[in-house]
Amino acid sequence: MGDGPILLNHVGCYGYEDSLFDCYHHGVGVHHCSHDEDAGAVCYPDARLVNGDNPSEGRLEVYYDGVWGTVCDHSWYSANSYVVCRSLGFPGPIGHVNNAFFGQGTGPILLNHVTCMGDEGSIFDCSHNGVGNNHCYHYDDIGIRCLQNVRLVNGTTPAEGEGRLEVFHGGSWGTVCDHSWGMDEADVVCRSLGYSSAEVVFYNAYFGEGSGDILLNHVYCTGYESSIFYCSHDGVGVNHCNHSDDVGIRCANDGVTAEPITTTGT
């Protein structure tokens, strides 16, 4: 539930308005509601990466007027990749690949000669030739590799693939609470980082307490999701944890032997 004033009630939109305030409503501040009636919405991005080995890489596709299409690689700049990666919730780009590296798409080629400054919220806010205006073929489809939005930090040397789990959301890194954490959840993290599976889950800030926000709690995965954000959880930032509950993981890695765990999660 929110706090402060309830500003809109009985909102009716046709779907083509530029702002919610352009829709029909009873007047700003006019209502007979309480905060247990606060509306919510789930929004879908206007870009996606497909056909990669993990959610952070793939052929770039954009959504326009009810259709997904590809983007031409002509004159692609690193700032373009930055805008795409950040709009999809990743910290930034690793780089881009030309000539349909992740396979040729189908359907329309929607954007060409994209030029971003780097601070745009969407690729459609960047300069381009106009939606659908191009002289490209699908063998020109651009692909992007973004930095992962999960990382393992503060692991012990010489072990690799272990540490306190941190996730990226809303422009910053935060930790994950160990409540109800198990091997299915750890497997999802490790596979998204390029490992075959997880070996051990560490509870009670085994790799040290993090700082900043605790972003996820009560994470439940089937073990087959491609990203921890696709698993069930209480909601980003919703928790009743302390950093003493920060979860840690060791991923399967040749030459690393799992240590026994003497503590358990809540």
C-alpha positions in Angstrom: 0.0 0.0 0.0 1.1 3.5 -0.7 0.9 6.6 1.5 0.1 10.2 0.9 -2.8 11.4 -1.2 -4.8 9.2 -3.5 -4.8 11.3 -6.7 -6.9 9.4 -9.3 -10.1 7.3 -9.2 -12.3 5.7 -11.9 -9.7 6.1 -14.6 -10.8 5.2 -18.1 -8.4 5.1 -21.0 -8.7 4.1 -24.6 -5.1 3.0 -24.7 -3.5 5.6 -27.0 -3.2 8.5 -24.5 0.3 9.8 -23.7 -0.4 10.1 -20.0 -2.7 8.6 -17.4 -3.8 12.2 -16.7 -5.1 12.4 -20.3 -7.6 9.6 -19.6 -11.0 10.1 -18.1 -11.1 10.4 -14.3 -13.2 12.0 -11.6 -10.6 14.8 -11.1 -7.3 14.9 -9.4 -7.7 14.1 -5.7 -11.4 13.3 -6.1 -12.1 9.7 -4.8 -13.8 7.6 -2.2 -10.9 5.1 -1.9 -8.4 3.9 0.7 -4.9 2.7 0.2 -5.9 -1.0 0.3 -7.4 -0.3 -3.1 -4.1 1.1 -4.7 -3.8 -0.1 -8.3 -0.7 -1.8 -9.6 0.6 -2.7 -13.1 3.1 -5.0 -14.6 4.9 -3.4 -17.6 6.7 -5.3 -20.3 9.9 -3.9 -21.9 10.0 -2.6 -25.5 13.3 -4.6 -26.1 14.5 -8.1 -25.5 17.6 -10.3 -26.1 16.9 -13.6 -27.7 18.7 -16.8 -28.8 21.7 -16.2 -26.4 23.1 -18.7 -23.9 21.6 -16.6 -21.0 19.2 -13.7 -20.5 22.0 -11.1 -20.7 22.9 -11.7 -24.3 21.3 -12.3 -27.7 19.8 -10.9 -30.8 18.2 -7.5 -30.1 14.5 -7.3 -30.8 12.2 -4.3 -30.2 8.5 -4.1 -29.9 6.4 -1.6 -31.8 2.8 -1.4 -32.8 2.0 -5.0 -31.6 5.0 -6.6 -33.4 8.5 -7.7 -32.4 11.2 -7.0 -35.0 15.0 -6.8 -35.2 17.5 -3.9 -35.3 20.1 -3.3 -38.0 23.8 -3.3 -37.0 24.7 -0.4 -39.3 26.7 2.3 -37.4 26.0 0.7 -34.0 27.7 2.6 -31.1 28.6 1.4 -27.6 26.2 4.0 -26.1 23.4 2.2 -27.9 24.2 -1.1 -26.1 24.4 0.8 -22.8 20.9 2.1 -23.3 19.5 -1.3 -24.2 21.3 -3.1 -21.3 20.2 -0.6 -18.7 16.6 -0.6 -20.0 16.6 -4.4 -19.5 17.9 -4.2 -15.9 21.5 -5.0 -16.5 24.4 -2.9 -15.2 25.8 -2.2 -18.6 27.1 -3.7 -21.8 30.0 -6.1 -22.5 29.8 -5.3 -26.2 27.9 -6.0 -29.4 28.3 -8.4 -32.3 27.3 -7.8 -35.9 26.1 -9.9 -38.8 23.4 -11.9 -37.0 25.8 -13.5 -34.6 22.9 -14.8 -32.6 21.0 -16.0 -35.6 18.8 -14.1 -38.1 15.4 -12.9 -36.9 12.1 -12.9 -38.7 9.5 -10.3 -39.3 10.2 -6.6 -39.8 13.5 -4.8 -39.3 12.3 -1.9 -37.2 15.3 0.3 -36.5 18.4 1.3 -38.4 21.3 3.9 -37.8 20.5 4.1 -34.1 22.5 6.8 -32.3 22.1 7.1 -28.5 23.8 9.5 -26.1 23.7 6.9 -23.4 21.3 8.4 -20.9 18.0 7.6 -22.8 15.5 5.4 -21.1 14.6 3.4 -24.2 16.2 2.7 -27.5 13.2 4.4 -29.2 14.3 7.7 -27.5 17.5 7.6 -29.4 18.0 9.0 -32.9 17.2 6.6 -35.8 16.0 6.6 -39.3 12.4 6.1 -38.3 10.6 2.9 -37.3 10.7 0.5 -40.2 12.9 2.7 -42.4 16.0 0.7 -43.4 18.0 -0.8 -46.2 19.0 -3.9 -44.2 18.6 -7.6 -44.3 18.3 -10.0 -41.4 22.0 -11.0 -41.8 22.6 -7.4 -40.4 20.7 -8.1 -37.2 22.6 -6.7 -34.2 23.4 -8.8 -31.1 24.3 -7.5 -27.6 26.1 -8.9 -24.6 25.2 -7.3 -21.3 26.9 -7.6 -17.9 25.1 -10.0 -15.7 22.7 -8.7 -13.1 23.9 -11.2 -10.6 27.4 -11.6 -9.1 29.2 -13.5 -6.4 31.5 -11.3 -4.3 34.0 -11.7 -1.4 34.8 -15.3 -2.1 38.0 -16.9 -0.7 41.1 -17.3 -2.8 41.9 -19.4 -4.7 38.3 -20.6 -5.1 36.3 -19.2 -8.0 32.6 -19.1 -8.5 31.7 -18.5 -4.9 30.8 -15.6 -2.7 28.0 -13.5 -1.3 25.2 -13.3 -3.8 24.3 -9.8 -5.0 21.8 -8.7 -7.6 21.4 -5.5 -9.7 18.2 -3.6 -9.8 17.2 0.0 -10.1 20.7 1.2 -10.8 22.4 -0.4 -7.7 23.6 -3.7 -6.3 22.0 -5.3 -3.3 22.0 -8.6 -1.4 19.6 -11.5 -1.1 18.2 -12.9 2.1 18.9 -16.6 2.9 15.4 -17.4 4.1 14.1 -20.6 2.5 17.1 -20.7 0.2 18.1 -24.1 -1.3 19.9 -25.8 -4.1 17.3 -25.1 -6.7 17.7 -21.4 -6.3 21.5 -21.7 -6.2 21.5 -23.8 -9.4 19.7 -21.1 -11.2 22.2 -18.5 -10.1 25.2 -20.7 -11.0 23.9 -21.6 -14.4 23.2 -18.0 -15.3 26.8 -17.3 -14.5 28.1 -20.0 -16.8 28.6 -22.9 -14.3 27.0 -26.3 -14.6 25.3 -26.3 -11.2 25.7 -25.2 -7.5 27.7 -27.1 -4.9 26.9 -25.4 -1.6 24.6 -22.8 -0.2 26.1 -20.6 2.6 23.8 -19.0 5.2 24.2 -16.2 7.8 26.5 -13.9 5.8 29.2 -16.6 5.5 31.1 -14.4 3.0 30.6 -11.2 5.0 27.7 -8.8 5.4 26.9 -6.7 2.4 25.8 -3.1 2.3 23.0 -1.2 0.7 19.6 -2.7 0.1 18.4 -6.3 0.6 16.7 -6.7 -2.7 15.2 -10.3 -2.7 13.7 -12.5 0.0 11.8 -15.8 0.0 13.1 -16.8 -3.4 11.6 -20.0 -4.8 12.9 -21.5 -8.0 12.0 -24.8 -9.8 15.7 -25.0 -10.8 15.1 -24.5 -14.5 14.7 -20.7 -14.7 17.3 -18.8 -16.7 17.4 -15.9 -14.2 16.8 -15.6 -10.4 14.4 -12.7 -11.3 12.2 -15.3 -13.0 11.7 -17.2 -9.8 9.0 -16.4 -7.2 9.9 -13.9 -4.5 8.3 -11.4 -2.2 8.9 -8.5 -4.5 12.1 -6.5 -5.1 13.0 -4.7 -1.9 10.4 -6.4 0.2 11.9 -8.2 3.2 12.2 -8.5 6.9 15.9 -9.4 6.9 19.2 -8.1 8.1 22.6 -8.3 6.3 23.4 -11.1 8.8 21.0 -13.1 6.6 22.9 -12.5 3.3 23.1 -15.7 1.3 26.3 -17.1 -0.3 26.8 -19.7 -3.0 29.6 -21.9 -4.3 29.2 -23.0 -7.9 30.5 -26.3 -9.3 34.1 -25.8 -10.3 36.8 -28.4 -10.9 39.4 -28.4 -8.2 37.1 -26.8 -5.6 35.9 -29.0 -2.7 32.8 -28.1 -0.9 33.1 -27.3 2.8 30.6 -28.6 5.4 28.0 -26.1 6.5 27.2 -25.9 10.2 24.5 -23.2 10.0 21.0 -23.2 8.5 18.8 -20.6 7.0 15.7 -19.3 8.7 
